[in-house]
Amino acid sequence: MLISRWTLGVLFLLFGTALATATLAGEERLPWQKDPGPIAGRWSVTCEEMAGMVVEFKVDGKKATGRVSHPGKGGVFGYSVGEEMLRLEADDHGDWVGQLRWRGLGSKDRWDPIRFVATSTQLDATMTTDACYKKMPRAH
């Protein structure tokens, strides 16, 4: 029995569609994989030299962007409202990992690595070069 090209083409199309649908539905998670912590919202920095600075995070899937909502004393370092200062991505452990835009007085401006653990009440940088992002409370 011979299969026509048309029939063979339809079979491949159906198989491809089924395969793509299974892939888009998402991979099965392993028991140790966790959902990312609740980082969306506004958070206050905790160091005196940048007191009053508030960072607002918006989440898009497994990516989060932190922008200056209120510069506070961070304005002395050149931070301004709306400026992007954190680029993060959720990892399989539920942490947020990425880069922090760090500024010093003068011309120092760089992107440093950072890792956050987010709970409903606290955002804590567990790996950072800057203590201002440790144990950050939600801003009101």
QUIQUILIN-V144513 format. One line per field, one symbol per residue. psi: psi as a letter, one per 20 degrees, with the letter a starting at -180 (. if undefined). Layout:
psi->???
This chain:
psi->pqpqhgggggghggggggghghghiqqpqqhipqqqqnhpapqprjqhikpipppppppndjqqppqphphbiihhjjqqpippipoqppriijrppcqpopqrqcjporoqqqpqpprhiqopoiorioiijplprqq.
